[in-house]
Amino acid sequence: RCEKDTTSRPTSYCLNGCSGRGSCVRNWCHCTAGYYGVDCSVGHGGAVPGKPLRKLIGAQSMGAPRIYVYELPPRFNSWMHAGAHGWWQDLDLWGEDVVIHRRLLASSYRVTDPNEADYFFVPVWVSSAMWQMNWGFRDLLPTGVRTVGEALRHIRTTYPFYDRHGGKDHIWVFGHDQGGWRVRAKLPEIKGCIFISPFGAKPAQRGGHLHNHDIVVPPLLYQHVPLGLLNHAGRMKVPQQTLAFFQGKLNLHIPYEYSFGIRQGLYKAFRSKPELVLVREGHEANKERYFEHMSGSKFCVAAAGFGFSTRAYEAAAAGCVPLIMQDGIEQAFEEILPWGLFSLRMNHSLAAIATLDQTLASIPQATVDKLRAQLYCAWPRLLWLRHDEGAQTPLPGQQELLRFDAFESVMWTLRHRLRGGEAWPLDWGDGCRAVQRYFSTPPSGMHKWAPWANYHVDAQTLEQYMG
């Protein structure tokens, strides 16, 4: 039965549906004659032409980064997923490696001639092995490190490109709670590569992130969460705002190892003052209540867990101004996005807890409205949207926003490093206008549509950023 379940699969289970040019066997594309590549997107076909490719996706044109995607044996990616009924990144938080691989293959940034490439992407799907192969989720365990080492040896012996620059133009994705620090520590030959990870902590903070070299990205949010946060006011009446809100694991029995003590400190300081700063344990039992509080608070606390936290990115989708309480930990795309204009950051966060309610209460509402006006333009760039039929999208009618999502933020980061110049994405104003259209026009099938209806956005500031 197991063999039958995993042999022939719907093409949607394979990378980009095999581009309509092959069959899907154990999550690996078997291409029609004349086509090749991991998703059968390369080639010209035989006597009978294959299905035309979709229009390539990409927000940039001249000056865009050019990326070569290595063709690796399926044991490094697709076969790790062969036992899963559906796509891992639709189910949990760590699947950035799969999402980026799929999107790159269908993007205008991909080049099929490696001699034209600015960067090289190594598609090892460590996220698919976290549970099924016991590679761990907090950090990559030794079995996973060995497999990464095997992939590295494969590309070094099969291709001539890695050693030209010591791997500095090679990109790997490690979506673990604490990023790829163990890989860098155990495989010295990989330490010069670019790591994409959701945890921006420095080596001394169990993260291993190298500033201005690695790239911090948002984690994937659970599939139902973005819409639940964005449009909560369209479904239910939102109660009076709380000054600040946090809900999640507290782990009161491990006071510093977890969250550097921030979550526990917040709970102890404000458990008797929920009308000021509401701190609650867990957020899985009643998601609608979580959406309600996240969408009904002036500030939403983003404190680390064992590693990265989803809270800053959930807050952005909800319209709640992120309150970053992660000392020295870099957030997603700080290199190109103006975090200081759409969020607040507490320095010396443990010490700041004692007077946090007074500090936040002293911030004028006009200042909060201006922060939210920037957040209005920024939130799609912190959210992974889906381009293909093989994965569900977190938002209905999201095609309008696809050019401004987290994948494109990765590409803008790489472009900035290559070309210099303006740090902000050059299409910032276009992204603001796309959000305005998206908010004002209900997507098909949405009968109650009122995103961010409980929040005020400063119109003058928004107009300024729309250019």
Summary of the structure (lengths in Angstrom):
residues: 467
radius of gyration: 22.2
end to end distance: 59.5
largest distance: 74.5
contacts: 1566
relative contact order: 0.11
helix: 40%
strand: 13%
